[in-house]
Amino acid sequence: MKKISSILIANRGEIAIRIAQTAKKMGIEVFGLMTHYEPNAVYLQHMDRIVDVTAHSHENVFMNPDMIAEIAHNHGVTSVHPGYGFLSESRELAEACDRLGVILIGPSAQAIEDMGDKGVARKMAKAAGVPILEGSKDIVENIDDAKVLADNIGYPVIIKAVAGGGGKGMRVARTPDELSMMFKMARREAEGIFNNADVFIEKYVEDPHHIEFQILADKHGNVVHLFERECSIQRKHQKLVEEAPSPALNDTLRQKMGEAAVNIAKYANYYSAGTVEFLVDTDKNFYFLEMNTRIQVEHPITEAITGVDLIEQMIRIAQDEPLPFKQEDIKIEGACIEYRLNAEDVQSNFAPAFGIIEQYDFPTHPALRLDTGYRNGIVVPPYFDSMVAKVIVSGESREAVLASSREILEEIKIKGIKTTLGFFKKILDTPSFIEGSYTTSFLLKDIDQVFHQKPNEEMVAAYVAMQLYLNNKSDIETGDLEQKLSSPWLQSKHLKNL
């Protein structure tokens, strides 16, 4: 049996802190990377030892698999945990670690490669007896083939990057006229982001639920699932809010989907933590979407309803330990919702809004787990993902979680950056979210505006605007308006005349 005595955390922010917390509880020494982007990052305070890579200012060290493996090897670190994003689904990192005798806390290089290729993953899911959407069997190389395929499948269709992930390299075509443009856009984005322009096409499901199942698999053939997460509230095919369990599933469907997730993992000879994603249509049919070969951003809500520390289990699996439980031992206890607090301008189509945090206050609440890598006075840099915190609210029931969410979100105070906080307050007043009937079309169909307004806020704003108008009207009539220099233009005009 392998023994992990130290971990190089090849990541930053809240996930680096999260991994460090569990590792320290297990008596494992943790190493962190200090980059030139964030030399004063909060996550560094949680490391036992810091490796200074600020000299590598010309590159993102988190994206260099050979360098990560070499740093671990050269510092005598026994393992690497890549977290999520960056190199977390990198076959190259797995291979680099193998070459240097460093343990990767994650799946095998082969499993990463198989599930990272969406075409191969579809074939494996089908072979494992899991339903898949009708689509291309192989890569679609040109628009003529795409048109023939789309005509056979029936519109709408979705074009997806074979090497895609995180909602990138995906375009929906609803008509033949849209197909040519969307096909080109998907290939161009895939080439730019993944250095691989290959795409495939499959039937697009209207208004589905996006459901994912958490699995754990050891190196001894044991595989279990830890139930599902509802991930249907998204923008740009990327998740904003997740909850567990899903209000859309009944026990029968939950069991079928859980078994399907386990079967895929077994067929792929998978080990470590992983997530199998599905779409569920309006008739409760489910279809395999993809498998993520890493820990997910939203893993805390699964931990909340099962009591299982997923990071700990990843470490133990990497040490060749068998799973300490069987499927029948895992139960759903209560409910949990995670709100991804992103530095984004919601009213500008969720555009990134980086800057300096001037106020960053969160309440103390028994239902709240806060995972964050920031504090007051810290810069949210434009070089990484826009997420600054995960607001994780749990309780005995979904109704209790919603009630606690309202209390917690109302007490959070953030200044200096725009965030998704107001959006979360708004969805808590939206009927489909309250009822649990929402789907991936939530932003398009269910919510009338993406920002929260307090009662009478619009009336107060209208009153203030009217009062300013009346004041200016009075000044115009008396000839006093220009003397007040009420705008930069008037000020500059006045200065020129001095």
Backbone torsions as a table, in degrees:
resi	resn	phi	psi	omega
1	MET	NA	132.2	177.9
2	LYS	-71.4	153.4	178.0
3	LYS	-126.9	122.8	178.3
4	ILE	-95.7	116.5	178.9
5	SER	-108.1	-15.3	-179.7
6	SER	-152.5	152.6	-179.0
7	ILE	-133.2	128.7	166.4
8	LEU	-89.7	117.3	179.6
9	ILE	-88.9	106.8	-176.2
10	ALA	-89.0	57.5	-178.0
11	ASN	-162.3	-176.4	-173.7
12	ARG	-140.4	-176.8	172.1
13	GLY	61.8	-151.2	-172.2
14	GLU	-65.8	-32.6	-178.4
15	ILE	-70.3	-32.1	175.4
16	ALA	-64.4	-41.2	177.6
17	ILE	-65.9	-43.1	-178.9
18	ARG	-59.3	-46.2	179.8
19	ILE	-64.8	-42.1	-179.1
20	ALA	-61.8	-39.4	-177.9
21	GLN	-61.5	-46.7	179.8
22	THR	-68.9	-42.8	-179.0
23	ALA	-58.8	-43.6	-179.3
24	LYS	-64.8	-36.5	176.4
25	LYS	-62.5	-28.2	-179.6
26	MET	-90.0	2.9	179.6
27	GLY	77.2	25.2	-177.9
28	ILE	-103.6	133.9	178.6
29	GLU	-76.5	137.9	-177.3
30	VAL	-117.3	136.7	177.8
31	PHE	-112.5	138.3	176.9
32	GLY	-123.2	159.4	-178.9
33	LEU	-105.0	124.1	175.9
34	MET	-96.9	114.0	-178.0
35	THR	-100.9	164.6	179.2
36	HIS	-71.0	-17.3	177.6
37	TYR	-70.6	-36.8	-174.3
38	GLU	-139.9	67.2	-178.3
39	PRO	-66.4	-18.9	179.6
40	ASN	-113.4	25.9	-175.9
41	ALA	-61.3	145.9	-177.9
42	VAL	-64.1	-36.7	-175.6
43	TYR	-61.1	-25.6	-179.9
44	LEU	-64.2	-27.5	179.9
45	GLN	-68.5	-14.8	-177.5
46	HIS	-99.3	3.1	-178.9
47	MET	-94.4	148.8	173.2
48	ASP	-76.4	-38.0	178.9
49	ARG	-139.0	145.3	-177.6
50	ILE	-117.6	131.0	175.0
51	VAL	-100.7	117.7	-176.6
52	ASP	-83.3	112.6	177.2
53	VAL	-118.6	25.2	-178.6
54	THR	-64.9	-20.7	179.5
55	ALA	-67.3	-20.4	-178.8
56	HIS	-89.6	59.0	-175.4
57	SER	-74.5	-11.9	-177.2
58	HIS	-87.9	-3.2	-177.3
59	GLU	-149.0	162.9	174.3
60	ASN	-90.7	105.3	-176.7
61	VAL	-59.9	-32.2	-179.8
62	PHE	-62.9	-13.2	-179.1
63	MET	-108.7	12.6	-178.5
64	ASN	-112.2	97.1	-174.5
65	PRO	-63.4	-39.8	-179.4
66	ASP	-65.1	-40.8	179.8
67	MET	-65.9	-41.1	179.1
68	ILE	-59.7	-48.7	-179.1
69	ALA	-64.0	-39.3	-179.9
70	GLU	-67.3	-39.3	178.0
71	ILE	-60.8	-46.0	178.8
72	ALA	-61.3	-47.0	-179.0
73	HIS	-62.5	-46.5	-176.1
74	ASN	-68.2	-25.9	179.5
75	HIS	-97.6	7.3	178.0
76	GLY	70.5	23.9	180.0
77	VAL	-83.1	133.5	-173.0
78	THR	-81.3	-19.2	-174.9
79	SER	-151.1	165.9	176.6
80	VAL	-129.3	133.0	170.7
81	HIS	-116.7	116.5	-176.9
82	PRO	-86.6	-3.6	-179.1
83	GLY	66.7	-134.5	174.7
84	TYR	-123.8	164.4	-176.0
85	GLY	70.1	-167.3	177.2
86	PHE	45.1	-116.1	-174.7
87	LEU	-101.1	18.2	-174.2
88	SER	-67.0	-21.2	176.7
89	GLU	-122.7	42.5	-175.8
90	SER	-105.1	114.8	173.8
91	ARG	-61.0	-36.4	-178.3
92	GLU	-62.6	-38.3	178.3
93	LEU	-66.8	-42.6	178.8
94	ALA	-60.0	-42.4	-179.8
95	GLU	-69.4	-39.3	179.6
96	ALA	-64.5	-40.4	178.1
97	CYS	-65.7	-42.0	178.9
98	ASP	-59.7	-42.3	-177.9
99	ARG	-61.3	-35.9	-174.5
100	LEU	-100.2	6.3	177.1
101	GLY	73.3	25.0	178.0
102	VAL	-100.3	135.9	-179.4
103	ILE	-79.4	125.3	172.4
104	LEU	-89.3	124.3	176.1
105	ILE	-83.2	84.2	-174.9
106	GLY	173.8	-171.0	-177.0
107	PRO	-79.3	178.2	179.1
108	SER	-73.0	159.5	177.8
109	ALA	-59.4	-37.9	-178.4
110	GLN	-66.1	-43.5	179.1
111	ALA	-64.9	-39.9	177.9
112	ILE	-61.9	-43.3	-179.6
113	GLU	-66.2	-45.1	-178.1
114	ASP	-62.9	-48.0	-176.5
115	MET	-80.6	-17.4	176.1
116	GLY	-76.3	-20.6	175.7
117	ASP	-94.4	108.6	-173.2
118	LYS	-62.1	-31.2	177.2
119	GLY	-66.9	-45.5	178.1
120	VAL	-64.3	-41.7	-179.3
121	ALA	-62.1	-39.8	177.6
122	ARG	-61.6	-44.1	-179.7
123	LYS	-64.0	-39.6	179.6
124	MET	-68.4	-38.8	178.2
125	ALA	-63.4	-43.6	178.5
126	LYS	-62.4	-43.1	179.3
127	ALA	-64.0	-28.7	179.1
128	ALA	-83.8	2.9	177.9
129	GLY	82.1	21.0	-178.6
130	VAL	-99.9	133.2	-178.8
131	PRO	-61.0	137.7	173.6
132	ILE	-126.8	158.0	177.7
133	LEU	-73.4	149.1	175.8
134	GLU	-63.0	135.4	-178.0
135	GLY	-175.8	-169.7	-178.4
136	SER	-70.5	143.3	178.6
137	LYS	-79.7	-28.7	-177.6
138	ASP	-135.7	-172.7	177.7
139	ILE	-61.8	138.4	174.9
140	VAL	-96.9	114.1	-168.3
141	GLU	-91.8	-22.7	-177.5
142	ASN	-147.4	165.9	-174.4
143	ILE	-68.1	-29.7	179.0
144	ASP	-64.6	-44.9	177.2
145	ASP	-64.8	-36.5	179.5
146	ALA	-63.0	-40.7	-179.4
147	LYS	-66.2	-43.3	178.7
148	VAL	-61.6	-44.9	-179.0
149	LEU	-64.2	-44.9	-179.2
150	ALA	-63.6	-38.1	177.6
151	ASP	-63.4	-37.9	-179.3
152	ASN	-72.6	-39.9	-179.0
153	ILE	-72.9	-42.6	-173.7
154	GLY	98.6	134.5	-179.6
155	TYR	-76.1	154.3	-1.3
156	PRO	-78.0	156.4	175.4
157	VAL	-126.4	162.3	176.3
158	ILE	-124.1	132.4	176.9
159	ILE	-96.9	128.7	-175.4
160	LYS	-128.5	140.6	173.4
161	ALA	-68.2	132.4	178.7
162	VAL	-60.0	-39.1	-178.7
163	ALA	-95.6	15.3	-170.8
164	GLY	-72.8	173.9	178.9
165	GLY	173.3	159.9	178.5
166	GLY	64.6	23.7	178.5
167	GLY	78.9	7.9	-177.9
168	LYS	-92.7	151.3	176.8
169	GLY	70.0	34.0	-179.3
170	MET	-127.7	134.7	177.5
171	ARG	-143.4	139.0	179.0
172	VAL	-101.2	133.1	175.8
173	ALA	-118.6	123.2	-178.0
174	ARG	-100.5	-15.3	-179.5
175	THR	-140.8	161.2	175.6
176	PRO	-57.7	-34.7	-179.6
177	ASP	-65.3	-35.1	-179.8
178	GLU	-75.5	-25.2	-171.3
179	LEU	-59.7	-45.4	-177.0
180	SER	-59.3	-46.5	-178.9
181	MET	-67.0	-45.2	-177.3
182	MET	-67.9	-34.7	177.9
183	PHE	-62.5	-45.4	178.7
184	LYS	-65.0	-42.2	-178.0
185	MET	-65.8	-41.2	179.7
186	ALA	-64.3	-42.6	179.8
187	ARG	-66.5	-40.8	-179.4
188	ARG	-64.7	-44.0	179.0
189	GLU	-66.4	-41.0	179.2
190	ALA	-62.1	-41.6	178.9
191	GLU	-64.6	-43.2	-177.8
192	GLY	-68.3	-37.4	-174.9
193	ILE	-91.9	-43.4	-173.1
194	PHE	-107.6	-0.8	-177.6
195	ASN	57.6	33.0	-179.4
196	ASN	-154.2	110.7	-174.6
197	ALA	-86.3	-0.3	-176.7
198	ASP	-65.0	137.6	179.0
199	VAL	-134.9	160.8	169.8
200	PHE	-131.3	169.7	-175.9
201	ILE	-128.2	139.2	174.4
202	GLU	-144.5	165.5	179.4
203	LYS	-61.5	136.3	179.3
204	TYR	-94.6	127.1	-180.0
205	VAL	-92.0	124.1	179.0
206	GLU	-78.5	135.4	173.4
207	ASP	51.9	49.0	178.9
208	PRO	-85.3	169.0	163.8
209	HIS	-92.4	138.1	175.1
210	HIS	-99.9	107.2	-175.7
211	ILE	-118.3	134.1	177.0
212	GLU	-125.7	144.2	178.5
213	PHE	-110.9	128.9	176.1
214	GLN	-81.1	129.2	174.6
215	ILE	-121.7	155.6	170.3
216	LEU	-130.0	133.6	179.8
217	ALA	-137.9	133.4	177.5
218	ASP	-97.2	-177.1	-176.9
219	LYS	-89.3	10.9	-178.8
220	HIS	-113.2	13.6	176.8
221	GLY	89.8	4.1	179.0
222	ASN	-89.9	128.9	179.9
223	VAL	-134.8	133.1	174.6
224	VAL	-133.9	159.3	169.2
225	HIS	-111.1	153.6	179.9
226	LEU	-115.6	37.7	176.7
227	PHE	71.1	-168.4	-164.7
228	GLU	-110.7	166.5	171.0
229	ARG	-129.9	133.4	175.7
230	GLU	-87.7	122.6	-173.3
231	CYS	-127.1	35.1	-169.6
232	SER	-82.9	-17.0	178.1
233	ILE	-86.1	107.9	-172.5
234	GLN	-138.3	157.6	166.6
235	ARG	-131.8	135.1	-179.4
236	LYS	55.6	39.0	-178.9
237	HIS	62.7	19.9	178.3
238	GLN	-121.8	142.3	-170.3
239	LYS	-75.1	145.6	176.0
240	LEU	-118.6	-37.5	-178.3
241	VAL	-136.6	137.3	176.4
242	GLU	-132.9	148.2	176.2
243	GLU	-141.7	155.4	177.5
244	ALA	-141.8	137.4	-7.7
245	PRO	-73.9	173.1	179.0
246	SER	-76.8	131.4	176.2
247	PRO	-71.0	-8.4	-177.1
248	ALA	-89.0	-14.0	-174.5
249	LEU	-101.3	142.6	168.0
250	ASN	-99.2	174.8	-174.7
251	ASP	-63.3	-37.0	-178.9
252	THR	-65.6	-48.4	179.8
253	LEU	-65.9	-38.5	178.5
254	ARG	-59.5	-43.2	-179.7
255	GLN	-66.2	-43.8	-180.0
256	LYS	-62.3	-44.1	-178.5
257	MET	-70.2	-37.7	176.9
258	GLY	-62.6	-43.2	177.6
259	GLU	-63.7	-38.5	178.2
260	ALA	-62.8	-42.6	179.2
261	ALA	-61.9	-43.1	178.6
262	VAL	-64.0	-41.6	-179.2
263	ASN	-62.8	-39.8	178.0
264	ILE	-62.4	-45.7	-179.2
265	ALA	-62.0	-41.0	178.9
266	LYS	-65.3	-43.8	-178.8
267	TYR	-61.7	-35.1	-177.7
268	ALA	-85.4	3.2	-175.7
269	ASN	52.8	44.7	-173.2
270	TYR	-85.2	145.3	168.3
271	TYR	-139.1	161.1	-174.7
272	SER	94.6	-170.9	175.1
273	ALA	-82.3	145.8	177.9
274	GLY	-157.5	166.2	-179.2
275	THR	-133.6	127.3	177.3
276	VAL	-104.6	122.2	-174.4
277	GLU	-103.6	141.7	-178.4
278	PHE	-133.3	157.6	164.8
279	LEU	-107.9	138.5	177.1
280	VAL	-119.7	120.5	-176.3
281	ASP	-84.8	-177.2	-174.8
282	THR	-67.5	-19.0	177.9
283	ASP	-95.7	11.0	179.6
284	LYS	68.2	23.3	169.5
285	ASN	-83.7	140.0	179.5
286	PHE	-118.6	150.2	-176.0
287	TYR	-137.3	139.2	176.9
288	PHE	-63.6	135.5	178.7
289	LEU	-109.3	-57.6	178.8
290	GLU	-170.6	170.4	173.3
291	MET	-124.2	129.2	177.4
292	ASN	-97.6	122.8	-173.3
293	THR	-95.3	56.0	-175.5
294	ARG	-164.8	177.1	169.3
295	ILE	-76.3	144.9	-178.7
296	GLN	-96.6	156.2	174.3
297	VAL	-53.7	-41.6	-172.0
298	GLU	-88.5	15.9	-177.8
299	HIS	-59.2	-26.6	-178.0
300	PRO	-60.7	-28.7	-177.9
301	ILE	-72.2	-29.4	173.7
302	THR	-69.6	-40.6	176.5
303	GLU	-60.2	-36.7	-177.2
304	ALA	-67.4	-38.5	-175.1
305	ILE	-91.2	-11.5	-179.4
306	THR	-116.0	-21.1	-177.1
307	GLY	76.3	13.8	-179.2
308	VAL	-100.6	127.5	174.7
309	ASP	-81.8	105.8	-174.1
310	LEU	-69.2	-34.6	177.7
311	ILE	-65.4	-42.0	177.7
312	GLU	-60.1	-44.2	-179.5
313	GLN	-65.9	-36.0	175.7
314	MET	-60.2	-43.5	-179.6
315	ILE	-65.3	-44.2	-178.9
316	ARG	-66.0	-38.5	177.3
317	ILE	-64.0	-40.8	179.2
318	ALA	-64.1	-24.1	176.7
319	GLN	-86.9	7.9	179.4
320	ASP	75.0	14.2	178.2
321	GLU	-75.8	144.9	173.9
322	PRO	-75.5	156.9	176.4
323	LEU	-60.4	139.2	-176.9
324	PRO	-85.4	4.5	-177.6
325	PHE	-145.5	163.0	175.0
326	LYS	-110.6	172.2	-176.1
327	GLN	-57.2	-41.7	-176.6
328	GLU	-69.5	-12.6	179.0
329	ASP	-81.9	-16.1	-173.5
330	ILE	-95.8	123.6	-177.6
331	LYS	-126.2	154.8	173.2
332	ILE	-87.5	124.0	177.6
333	GLU	-123.3	107.0	177.2
334	GLY	79.1	-154.7	-177.3
335	ALA	-146.6	162.9	-179.1
336	CYS	-155.9	143.3	175.8
337	ILE	-128.9	136.0	175.3
338	GLU	-112.4	130.5	176.4
339	TYR	-110.2	119.8	179.5
340	ARG	-83.0	106.3	-179.0
341	LEU	-82.4	100.6	-176.8
342	ASN	-103.4	148.6	172.7
343	ALA	-82.2	84.2	-175.4
344	GLU	-141.6	148.8	174.3
345	ASP	-91.6	99.8	-173.8
346	VAL	-60.7	-38.8	-177.0
347	GLN	-75.7	-9.2	174.4
348	SER	-108.3	43.6	177.8
349	ASN	59.9	40.5	175.8
350	PHE	60.3	37.5	177.9
351	ALA	-71.2	142.8	177.9
352	PRO	-55.5	140.5	-177.8
353	ALA	-137.0	77.7	-174.8
354	PHE	-82.6	163.8	180.0
355	GLY	164.0	-162.7	-179.1
356	ILE	-97.8	130.4	177.4
357	ILE	-77.5	117.8	-178.7
358	GLU	-96.5	-25.8	174.4
359	GLN	-146.3	137.3	-174.4
360	TYR	-150.8	78.1	-173.0
361	ASP	-117.7	131.0	178.4
362	PHE	-124.2	146.9	-178.5
363	PRO	-75.5	161.0	168.3
364	THR	-93.7	116.3	-174.2
365	HIS	-143.4	135.6	-177.3
366	PRO	-62.2	-21.1	-178.3
367	ALA	-92.0	-5.1	-171.6
368	LEU	-99.6	130.3	163.5
369	ARG	-117.0	122.8	-179.0
370	LEU	-111.0	118.6	173.9
371	ASP	-108.7	114.6	-178.0
372	THR	-150.0	155.1	176.7
373	GLY	-118.0	21.8	-176.6
374	TYR	-130.4	166.8	174.5
375	ARG	-156.9	178.7	179.0
376	ASN	-54.9	138.1	173.8
377	GLY	84.9	-4.8	-178.8
378	ILE	-88.7	142.9	177.3
379	VAL	-82.4	132.2	169.3
380	VAL	-89.6	106.3	-171.7
381	PRO	-80.0	157.0	-179.2
382	PRO	-84.4	5.9	-172.6
383	TYR	-89.7	-14.4	-173.9
384	PHE	-127.4	-173.7	177.6
385	ASP	-59.2	151.7	-174.1
386	SER	-82.4	-3.4	-177.6
387	MET	-71.4	130.6	178.9
388	VAL	-110.8	-20.8	-179.8
389	ALA	-162.3	157.5	171.4
390	LYS	-117.7	115.8	178.9
391	VAL	-94.1	107.8	-171.1
392	ILE	-112.0	116.5	-173.9
393	VAL	-118.5	124.8	-178.3
394	SER	-124.0	162.7	179.7
395	GLY	-172.9	180.0	-176.8
396	GLU	-72.0	-23.5	-179.1
397	SER	-148.2	165.9	177.9
398	ARG	-63.1	-38.3	179.6
399	GLU	-62.1	-40.3	178.2
400	ALA	-66.3	-37.7	178.9
401	VAL	-65.5	-41.9	178.4
402	LEU	-63.1	-41.4	179.2
403	ALA	-64.4	-44.8	178.6
404	SER	-66.1	-35.8	179.3
405	SER	-59.9	-42.7	179.5
406	ARG	-61.7	-42.7	179.9
407	GLU	-65.0	-46.6	-175.2
408	ILE	-67.8	-47.6	-177.3
409	LEU	-64.4	-32.4	179.9
410	GLU	-68.7	-27.5	-176.6
411	GLU	-91.8	-10.3	178.5
412	ILE	-72.1	131.7	-179.9
413	LYS	-124.7	117.5	179.5
414	ILE	-132.4	131.5	176.9
415	LYS	-133.0	155.5	177.6
416	GLY	101.6	-28.3	178.0
417	ILE	-135.2	150.7	172.7
418	LYS	-83.7	141.7	-177.6
419	THR	-137.4	177.2	178.6
420	THR	-86.8	10.6	-177.5
421	LEU	-58.2	-46.9	-179.7
422	GLY	-62.7	-33.4	177.9
423	PHE	-63.9	-42.0	180.0
424	PHE	-64.5	-39.4	176.6
425	LYS	-61.7	-37.7	-179.5
426	LYS	-67.1	-43.6	-176.4
427	ILE	-67.6	-24.9	178.0
428	LEU	-70.3	-9.6	175.1
429	ASP	-107.2	7.3	-175.7
430	THR	-97.9	124.7	-173.1
431	PRO	-52.8	-44.5	-175.4
432	SER	-66.1	-31.2	177.2
433	PHE	-74.3	-42.2	178.5
434	ILE	-59.9	-41.1	-178.2
435	GLU	-77.8	-21.6	-176.2
436	GLY	81.3	19.7	-177.4
437	SER	-100.9	4.9	-175.5
438	TYR	-68.1	156.9	177.5
439	THR	-130.5	-169.8	-179.8
440	THR	-68.5	-10.9	177.5
441	SER	-89.4	13.4	-175.5
442	PHE	-51.8	-49.7	-176.6
443	LEU	-66.0	-32.0	-177.0
444	LEU	-82.0	-34.8	-168.2
445	LYS	-119.1	-26.6	-168.2
446	ASP	-99.9	-23.0	-171.4
447	ILE	-115.7	129.0	-174.3
448	ASP	-78.9	-27.1	174.5
449	GLN	-153.6	154.9	-171.9
450	VAL	-95.9	6.6	179.8
451	PHE	-126.1	151.5	-175.4
452	HIS	-89.5	137.5	174.0
453	GLN	-124.2	134.4	176.0
454	LYS	-75.5	158.2	178.6
455	PRO	-53.6	134.5	177.6
456	ASN	69.0	5.4	-179.4
457	GLU	-62.1	-41.6	-179.6
458	GLU	-67.4	-37.4	179.5
459	MET	-66.2	-40.4	178.4
460	VAL	-63.7	-43.2	178.9
461	ALA	-62.1	-40.6	178.7
462	ALA	-65.3	-37.9	178.8
463	TYR	-64.9	-44.8	179.5
464	VAL	-62.2	-43.2	179.6
465	ALA	-63.2	-41.8	179.3
466	MET	-65.3	-40.4	179.7
467	GLN	-64.2	-40.7	177.0
468	LEU	-63.0	-40.0	179.1
469	TYR	-63.4	-45.4	-178.9
470	LEU	-64.7	-38.6	177.5
471	ASN	-62.2	-45.5	-179.9
472	ASN	-66.2	-37.3	178.6
473	LYS	-61.6	-41.5	178.7
474	SER	-65.4	-39.9	180.0
475	ASP	-65.7	-38.6	179.1
476	ILE	-61.8	-43.9	-177.3
477	GLU	-65.9	-30.7	-178.9
478	THR	-95.1	-5.8	179.5
479	GLY	79.9	15.5	-176.3
480	ASP	-96.5	-4.8	-171.3
481	LEU	-62.3	-46.4	-175.9
482	GLU	-67.1	-28.8	-179.3
483	GLN	-68.2	-23.2	-178.6
484	LYS	-80.5	-12.1	176.5
485	LEU	50.4	55.6	-172.0
486	SER	-80.5	5.4	176.6
487	SER	-149.9	156.7	177.2
488	PRO	-56.5	-35.2	180.0
489	TRP	-63.3	-44.3	179.6
490	LEU	-67.3	-35.9	179.0
491	GLN	-63.1	-44.5	-179.1
492	SER	-66.2	-36.6	178.1
493	LYS	-64.0	-41.9	-179.5
494	HIS	-65.0	-42.1	-179.4
495	LEU	-63.4	-37.2	-179.6
496	LYS	-64.5	-28.2	-175.9
497	ASN	-88.1	-3.5	179.4
498	LEU	-75.3	NA	NA
